[in-house]
Amino acid sequence: MSATHATSDRSPDAMPSRQKIIAFATMCLGMFIALIDIQIVSASLKDIGGGLSAGQDETVWVQTSYLIAEIIIIPLSGWLARVMSTHWLFCISATGFTLMSLLCGWAWDIQSMIAFRALQGFFGGSMIPLVFTTAFAFYQGKQRVIAAATIGGIASLAPTLGPTVGGWITDNFSWHWLFFINLLPGLYIAIAVPVLVRIDKPDFRLLKSADYLSILLLAVSLGCLEYTLEEGPRWGWFDDATIMLTGCIAALSGLFFILRTLYHPQPVMDLYALKDRTFALGCFFSFMAGLGIFATIYMTPLFLGTVRGFSALDIGLTIFSTGVFQILSIPIYSWLANRVDLRWLLMTGMAGFALSMYFFTPITHDWGADQLLLPQALRGIAQQFAIAPAVTLTLGSIPPQRMKLASGLFNLMRNLGGAIGIALCGTIINNRTNMHYNRLADHLTASDPAVSNLLNAGAQRMLSQGFSAEHAQSISLHSLSIMVLNEARTMAFSDAFYLLLVGFLITVVLVPLMKKP
């Protein structure tokens, strides 16, 4: 009798509706802080580097280490949830995330910061897929659509808000509070989830039959892949021996992981779920949505910082419109999702991404908040209409008993899309900037009256300020070079947005291939 009662207590159907709402909201909060911490440091890396006496090459690892750890743990979270149960894994993850946030704020040098950030990403990453599986366990029908809309909103909104929130905190307090701000919500989540969430029970027997070699291969493959994608654009990709090595290790480890997982009786990831057409397409759409979100989050602040010279706070305020329009679109999506075929909404979202990229392509060196408002508004709406239906369609096609392992794979694809998108756009911007600069420079000759007048006007301004004729001419030439470089960079950004436009147009065509829900 007691065993039966215990089992029923752990059934989501036995939970009161109010408890489900509070439990789901608490887990969504955990997902939000884990996701926002990906980008919350991006606008404040200079401040962190200055506070820890670190150079730019070292400081970039404050963000990279978090991403590497997160991308490793996300696909393993489904197996870990089966071993420890959903609520205890979430509790341990929230506790570890909170502790690492405290230690990040207390970091005494760049090495300790990088180590604590990696552990913070490791604990935070495991919370993300658990919210997806919990939503599908708690809710059915129309309620599931609303839950998926909430998750989709958080999944795209949190990284978008990261630079804005981070820039504001750093400007008004200090970079330490980028991490201390997690302490109260983290403690609440760690206490509340074990009390509120009742979905499953731990099964420690899985530890005996676990495929530990596959876990190692997956960790090595994803870790090396993330390192290759993050560092490749800076070091010329495979011209660098270290990038070549990590790229080869990632490929070989990934291949051996796939082969072993397909034939192991207790796999840590459900690759056979990809045989389902809807799930496979959904993973691809999750990949593309991640590419669109993270690539534009990367490029827009980079443009505003390098070309326009905006401060961290100004950058955050400029890109804040994306989050505003996404929030405004959530009730519209929720209303439509129960009345319109979700495939049409997904197609609308992907088309919205394409349209946003189209309006980004005419970018010029003097673009600011006003000019970026329309493309960013379209992207904010597109994020909601792309991710939410993809969650419902993709995970809704998977049987409940396979949900945990499949959810990790689905979430992994979004993060991989972001990592590959950032690396791809970084490479395009680097290479195309050089190409455009050379082409523009070839047309700027001393015999051109416009160039001659511009140089003479610049030299005259320098002469009036007391510089010698030779020095004034040198400064004028340098100013022209900077002007040309900014134009070349701006054209390179346009090229990157154009490539994303083509990718999303292809994605739109593929949406009807998903099965009707």
matplotlib code that plots the C-alpha trace (Angstrom):
import matplotlib.pyplot as plt

x = [0.0, 2.8, 4.7, 1.6, 1.0, 4.7, 4.4, 1.2, 2.7, 5.5, 3.0, 2.7, -1.1, -1.3, 0.1, -2.3, -2.4, -1.1, 1.9, 2.6, 2.6, 4.9, 7.2, 7.3, 7.9, 10.7, 12.5, 12.0, 13.8, 16.7, 16.8, 16.7, 19.7, 21.6, 21.0, 21.4, 24.8, 26.1, 26.0, 25.9, 29.7, 30.0, 29.7, 31.9, 34.9, 37.2, 36.1, 36.6, 40.0, 41.0, 39.9, 41.8, 44.9, 44.4, 44.9, 42.3, 43.4, 42.9, 39.7, 37.8, 38.0, 35.6, 32.9, 34.5, 35.0, 31.3, 30.2, 32.5, 31.3, 27.6, 27.7, 29.3, 26.7, 23.5, 23.3, 24.3, 21.5, 18.9, 20.9, 21.8, 18.1, 17.3, 20.1, 19.4, 15.7, 14.7, 14.2, 17.5, 19.5, 18.0, 18.6, 22.3, 22.7, 21.1, 23.2, 26.4, 25.5, 24.9, 28.1, 30.2, 28.5, 29.7, 33.2, 33.2, 32.5, 35.3, 37.8, 41.3, 42.9, 41.9, 42.8, 40.5, 37.8, 38.0, 37.9, 34.8, 33.1, 33.6, 32.0, 29.2, 28.5, 28.7, 26.0, 23.9, 23.8, 22.1, 19.1, 18.1, 16.9, 15.1, 12.7, 11.7, 11.0, 9.2, 6.8, 5.8, 5.3, 3.2, 1.0, -1.1, -3.0, -3.4, -1.6, 1.4, 1.4, 1.5, 4.3, 6.3, 5.7, 7.1, 10.1, 10.7, 10.5, 13.1, 15.4, 15.8, 15.1, 17.7, 20.8, 19.4, 19.0, 22.4, 24.5, 22.0, 21.6, 25.4, 26.3, 23.8, 25.1, 28.7, 28.1, 26.0, 27.7, 30.7, 31.4, 31.3, 27.6, 27.2, 27.7, 26.4, 23.0, 22.5, 22.8, 19.2, 17.3, 19.8, 19.2, 15.5, 15.6, 17.8, 15.3, 12.1, 12.5, 13.0, 9.9, 7.7, 8.7, 7.5, 8.0, 10.2, 12.5, 16.2, 17.6, 21.1, 21.3, 22.0, 25.4, 26.5, 25.6, 26.5, 28.6, 31.3, 33.5, 30.8, 30.5, 34.2, 34.1, 31.2, 32.8, 36.1, 34.4, 32.1, 34.8, 37.3, 34.7, 33.6, 37.3, 37.9, 34.8, 35.6, 39.3, 39.4, 38.5, 41.1, 44.0, 43.3, 41.6, 43.7, 46.8, 47.2, 48.6, 46.5, 43.2, 44.1, 44.7, 41.5, 39.5, 40.8, 40.2, 36.6, 35.9, 37.4, 35.9, 32.5, 32.6, 33.6, 30.9, 28.2, 29.3, 29.4, 26.2, 24.2, 25.1, 25.3, 22.3, 22.3, 23.2, 23.6, 22.0, 19.1, 20.5, 17.8, 15.3, 16.7, 15.0, 11.8, 11.5, 9.8, 12.4, 15.3, 13.9, 13.1, 16.7, 17.8, 15.4, 16.7, 20.2, 19.1, 17.3, 20.4, 22.5, 20.2, 20.0, 23.6, 25.2, 23.2, 23.8, 27.5, 27.6, 25.4, 27.4, 30.6, 29.5, 28.4, 31.7, 34.2, 32.6, 30.5, 32.6, 29.6, 30.1, 28.9, 25.8, 25.0, 25.3, 23.0, 20.4, 20.6, 19.9, 17.3, 14.5, 14.9, 13.8, 11.0, 9.4, 9.8, 8.0, 5.2, 4.8, 4.4, 0.7, 0.1, 1.9, 0.0, -3.3, -2.4, -0.8, -4.1, -5.9, -3.3, -1.2, 2.1, 4.0, 2.7, 3.8, 7.2, 7.4, 6.5, 9.3, 11.9, 10.7, 10.8, 14.5, 15.1, 13.3, 15.3, 18.5, 17.3, 16.8, 20.2, 22.1, 22.0, 23.9, 26.1, 28.9, 26.5, 23.8, 22.6, 19.5, 17.1, 18.3, 18.6, 15.1, 13.2, 15.5, 15.9, 12.1, 11.6, 14.2, 12.6, 9.2, 10.9, 12.6, 9.3, 7.6, 10.6, 11.6, 8.3, 6.6, 9.8, 9.8, 6.2, 6.4, 9.8, 9.5, 5.8, 6.7, 8.8, 7.3, 7.5, 9.9, 12.5, 11.9, 14.8, 17.5, 15.9, 15.6, 19.3, 20.0, 17.4, 18.9, 22.4, 21.6, 20.6, 23.8, 25.8, 24.0, 25.0, 28.7, 28.9, 27.1, 29.4, 32.5, 31.2, 30.3, 33.6, 35.5, 33.4, 33.9, 37.7, 38.2, 35.8, 37.0, 40.5, 39.1, 36.9, 39.7, 42.1, 39.5, 38.6, 42.3, 43.0, 40.5, 41.9, 44.8, 46.4, 45.3, 41.7, 40.5, 38.1, 40.9, 43.3, 40.8, 40.0, 43.7, 44.5, 41.5, 42.7, 46.2, 45.1, 43.2, 46.3, 48.4, 46.0, 46.5, 50.3, 51.5, 54.4, 53.5, 55.0, 53.2, 49.9, 50.0, 50.8, 47.8, 45.5, 46.6, 46.0, 42.5, 41.7, 42.9, 40.7, 37.7, 38.4, 38.7, 35.4, 33.7, 35.3, 34.2, 30.6, 30.5, 31.8, 28.9, 26.5, 28.0, 27.5, 23.9, 23.3, 24.6, 22.3, 19.4, 20.1, 20.3, 16.9, 15.3, 16.3, 15.0, 11.6, 11.2, 11.9, 9.3, 6.3, 8.2, 7.4, 4.4, 1.2, 0.7]
y = [0.0, 2.4, 1.6, 2.3, 5.5, 6.6, 5.9, 7.9, 10.8, 10.9, 10.9, 14.4, 13.7, 13.5, 17.0, 19.9, 22.4, 25.2, 23.1, 22.3, 26.0, 27.0, 24.1, 24.8, 28.6, 27.7, 25.5, 28.1, 30.6, 28.2, 27.8, 31.6, 32.3, 29.5, 30.9, 34.6, 33.8, 32.8, 36.4, 38.4, 38.8, 39.6, 43.4, 43.4, 41.4, 44.4, 45.3, 41.7, 41.6, 44.9, 43.8, 40.5, 42.0, 39.8, 40.4, 40.1, 36.6, 35.3, 37.2, 35.8, 32.4, 33.7, 33.2, 30.3, 28.1, 28.4, 27.5, 24.5, 23.0, 23.7, 22.1, 19.0, 18.5, 19.3, 16.0, 14.0, 15.6, 13.1, 10.1, 11.9, 12.6, 8.9, 8.0, 10.8, 11.7, 15.1, 17.0, 15.9, 16.5, 20.0, 20.6, 19.6, 21.6, 24.8, 24.3, 23.9, 26.8, 29.1, 28.1, 28.6, 32.1, 33.0, 31.8, 33.7, 36.9, 36.1, 35.1, 36.3, 35.9, 35.0, 31.3, 30.9, 32.8, 30.5, 27.4, 28.6, 29.7, 26.3, 24.7, 27.2, 26.3, 22.6, 22.9, 25.5, 23.5, 20.5, 22.5, 23.6, 20.3, 19.3, 22.1, 20.8, 17.3, 18.6, 20.7, 17.7, 15.6, 18.2, 19.4, 18.1, 19.7, 23.5, 23.8, 22.1, 24.7, 27.6, 25.9, 25.4, 29.1, 30.0, 27.8, 29.0, 32.6, 32.0, 30.0, 32.9, 35.9, 35.1, 35.2, 38.3, 40.2, 39.1, 41.9, 44.6, 43.3, 42.7, 46.2, 47.9, 45.9, 46.6, 50.3, 50.8, 48.4, 46.3, 43.2, 41.1, 41.6, 39.8, 36.6, 37.7, 38.4, 34.7, 33.8, 34.5, 32.9, 30.0, 29.3, 29.4, 27.0, 24.5, 24.4, 24.6, 22.1, 19.0, 20.0, 20.8, 18.6, 15.0, 13.3, 10.3, 8.3, 7.8, 4.6, 4.1, 0.7, 2.5, 3.4, -0.2, -0.6, 2.9, 3.4, 5.5, 5.3, 7.0, 9.7, 10.3, 10.3, 12.8, 15.1, 15.1, 15.6, 18.5, 20.1, 20.1, 21.1, 24.1, 25.2, 24.9, 26.9, 29.6, 30.0, 29.1, 32.6, 34.3, 31.9, 31.3, 28.0, 25.1, 27.2, 26.9, 23.6, 23.6, 24.3, 21.5, 19.1, 19.9, 19.8, 16.3, 15.1, 16.4, 14.7, 11.3, 11.3, 12.2, 9.5, 6.8, 8.1, 7.8, 4.2, 3.1, 4.7, 3.2, -0.4, 0.0, -1.5, 1.5, 4.6, 8.0, 9.7, 8.5, 8.8, 6.5, 9.3, 11.0, 8.2, 10.1, 12.7, 15.3, 15.0, 15.1, 18.2, 19.7, 19.3, 21.1, 23.9, 24.2, 24.4, 27.2, 29.1, 28.9, 30.1, 33.0, 34.0, 33.7, 34.9, 38.2, 38.6, 38.3, 40.5, 43.4, 44.3, 43.7, 46.2, 48.8, 48.4, 48.3, 50.5, 52.9, 52.8, 52.4, 51.7, 48.4, 50.1, 51.9, 48.5, 46.9, 49.6, 49.5, 45.7, 45.8, 46.2, 42.6, 41.4, 43.9, 42.8, 39.1, 39.6, 41.5, 38.6, 35.9, 36.4, 36.7, 33.4, 31.7, 32.8, 31.6, 28.3, 26.8, 27.9, 27.5, 24.6, 24.9, 24.3, 27.5, 29.4, 27.7, 28.8, 32.3, 32.4, 31.2, 33.6, 36.3, 35.5, 35.7, 39.0, 40.4, 39.4, 41.1, 44.4, 44.0, 43.7, 47.5, 48.3, 51.4, 52.7, 55.3, 52.8, 53.1, 52.3, 54.0, 52.1, 48.8, 49.0, 47.3, 44.4, 43.7, 43.9, 41.4, 39.1, 39.3, 38.3, 35.6, 34.1, 33.4, 32.1, 29.8, 28.2, 27.6, 25.6, 23.7, 22.6, 21.4, 19.7, 18.1, 16.8, 16.1, 13.4, 11.4, 8.8, 9.9, 7.2, 8.5, 12.2, 12.7, 11.4, 13.1, 16.5, 16.6, 16.1, 18.7, 21.3, 20.4, 21.3, 24.8, 25.4, 23.9, 26.2, 29.1, 28.0, 27.3, 30.5, 32.7, 30.9, 31.2, 34.9, 35.7, 34.1, 35.9, 39.2, 38.7, 37.5, 39.8, 42.9, 42.3, 41.7, 44.9, 46.9, 46.0, 46.7, 50.1, 51.0, 50.1, 52.8, 55.5, 57.1, 60.5, 61.4, 61.2, 64.8, 63.6, 61.7, 64.6, 67.1, 64.9, 64.5, 68.2, 69.1, 66.7, 68.0, 71.6, 70.8, 69.3, 72.3, 74.6, 72.7, 73.2, 69.9, 70.0, 69.5, 66.0, 64.9, 66.5, 64.6, 61.3, 61.8, 62.6, 59.4, 57.4, 58.9, 57.9, 54.4, 54.1, 55.4, 52.8, 50.0, 51.0, 50.9, 47.5, 46.1, 47.4, 45.7, 42.5, 42.6, 43.0, 39.9, 37.8, 38.9, 38.0, 34.5, 34.0, 35.3, 32.5, 29.9, 30.8, 31.0, 27.3, 26.5, 28.0, 25.6, 22.5, 23.3, 21.6, 18.3, 18.0, 15.7, 17.4, 17.5]
z = [0.0, 0.9, -2.2, -4.3, -2.5, -3.0, -6.7, -7.1, -5.2, -7.8, -10.7, -12.2, -12.5, -8.7, -8.2, -7.6, -10.4, -8.2, -7.2, -10.9, -11.8, -8.9, -9.6, -13.3, -12.7, -10.3, -12.8, -15.5, -13.2, -13.0, -16.8, -17.2, -14.9, -16.5, -20.0, -19.2, -17.7, -21.1, -22.3, -19.1, -19.1, -22.8, -22.4, -19.3, -20.3, -20.3, -16.7, -15.6, -17.2, -15.7, -12.2, -12.4, -14.2, -17.3, -21.0, -23.7, -24.8, -21.2, -20.4, -23.4, -21.6, -18.9, -21.5, -23.5, -20.4, -19.5, -23.0, -23.2, -19.9, -20.7, -24.1, -22.6, -19.8, -21.8, -23.7, -20.6, -18.4, -19.6, -18.5, -15.2, -14.6, -14.9, -12.4, -9.8, -10.7, -12.1, -8.9, -7.2, -10.3, -10.6, -6.9, -7.1, -10.3, -8.7, -5.6, -7.6, -9.9, -6.8, -5.1, -8.3, -8.8, -5.3, -6.1, -9.5, -7.6, -5.2, -7.9, -7.1, -10.5, -14.1, -13.6, -10.7, -12.6, -15.6, -13.4, -11.5, -14.7, -16.2, -13.2, -13.2, -16.8, -16.0, -13.2, -15.1, -18.3, -16.7, -15.6, -19.2, -20.7, -17.5, -17.9, -21.3, -20.0, -16.9, -19.0, -21.1, -18.0, -16.3, -19.1, -22.0, -24.9, -24.8, -21.5, -23.1, -25.9, -23.4, -21.4, -24.6, -25.5, -22.1, -22.5, -26.0, -24.8, -22.1, -24.3, -26.7, -24.4, -21.7, -24.0, -25.7, -22.4, -21.2, -22.6, -21.6, -18.0, -17.7, -19.0, -16.6, -13.6, -14.3, -15.0, -11.8, -9.4, -10.3, -12.4, -9.2, -9.1, -12.4, -10.3, -6.9, -8.4, -8.8, -5.1, -3.9, -6.8, -6.8, -3.1, -3.6, -6.5, -4.7, -1.8, -3.6, -6.5, -4.2, -2.3, -5.3, -8.2, -8.1, -11.5, -11.1, -8.8, -8.9, -10.5, -9.3, -11.0, -14.2, -12.8, -13.1, -16.8, -17.8, -20.9, -19.4, -22.5, -24.5, -21.8, -22.1, -25.9, -25.9, -23.4, -25.4, -28.7, -27.6, -25.5, -28.4, -30.9, -28.8, -28.3, -32.1, -32.9, -30.3, -31.0, -34.8, -36.1, -33.9, -34.9, -38.6, -38.2, -39.3, -39.9, -36.2, -34.9, -31.8, -33.7, -36.1, -33.2, -31.3, -34.6, -35.4, -31.9, -31.9, -35.2, -34.3, -30.8, -32.2, -34.8, -32.2, -29.9, -32.6, -33.5, -29.9, -28.9, -31.7, -30.6, -26.8, -24.8, -22.3, -24.4, -22.8, -25.8, -27.9, -31.4, -32.8, -32.1, -35.3, -37.3, -36.7, -39.4, -37.3, -34.5, -36.9, -38.6, -35.2, -34.2, -37.4, -36.7, -33.2, -34.6, -37.0, -34.3, -32.1, -35.0, -35.6, -32.0, -30.9, -34.2, -34.1, -30.4, -31.3, -34.3, -33.2, -30.1, -32.0, -34.7, -32.1, -30.2, -33.0, -35.7, -33.6, -30.4, -28.1, -24.4, -22.7, -21.4, -24.7, -26.5, -24.1, -24.4, -28.2, -28.5, -25.7, -28.3, -29.4, -25.9, -25.7, -28.9, -28.1, -24.8, -26.6, -29.0, -26.4, -25.8, -29.5, -30.1, -27.2, -28.7, -32.2, -31.1, -30.0, -33.2, -36.1, -37.3, -35.4, -38.6, -40.0, -36.9, -37.2, -40.8, -39.8, -37.2, -39.7, -42.3, -39.7, -39.1, -42.8, -43.0, -40.1, -41.7, -44.9, -43.1, -41.5, -44.8, -45.8, -42.6, -42.8, -40.5, -38.9, -37.8, -34.2, -32.1, -34.6, -37.6, -35.8, -34.3, -37.2, -37.8, -34.1, -33.6, -36.3, -34.8, -31.4, -32.8, -34.9, -31.9, -30.2, -33.3, -34.2, -30.9, -29.2, -32.0, -32.6, -29.0, -29.1, -32.5, -31.9, -28.4, -28.8, -31.4, -28.9, -26.5, -22.8, -21.9, -24.4, -23.6, -21.2, -23.6, -26.6, -24.9, -24.2, -28.0, -28.9, -26.6, -27.7, -31.3, -30.3, -28.5, -31.3, -33.8, -31.7, -31.4, -35.2, -36.1, -34.0, -35.4, -39.0, -38.7, -37.0, -39.8, -42.5, -40.7, -40.5, -44.0, -45.8, -43.9, -45.3, -48.8, -48.7, -47.2, -50.1, -52.7, -51.2, -50.8, -54.5, -55.5, -53.2, -55.1, -54.6, -58.2, -57.1, -56.4, -53.6, -51.8, -52.3, -50.9, -47.9, -47.1, -47.5, -45.3, -42.6, -42.8, -42.5, -39.3, -37.9, -38.9, -37.2, -34.0, -34.1, -35.7, -38.3, -42.0, -42.1, -38.9, -40.1, -43.3, -41.5, -39.1, -42.1, -43.9, -40.7, -40.3, -43.9, -43.2, -40.1, -42.1, -44.8, -42.2, -40.7, -44.1, -44.8, -41.5, -42.1, -45.5, -43.9, -41.4, -44.2, -45.9, -42.8, -42.4, -46.1, -45.5, -42.6, -44.8, -47.3, -44.6, -43.1, -46.5, -47.0, -43.6, -44.4, -47.3, -45.1, -42.4, -44.3, -44.2, -40.5, -39.7, -38.9, -35.1]

ax = plt.figure().add_subplot(projection="3d")
ax.plot(x, y, z, "-o")
ax.set_aspect("equal")
plt.show()
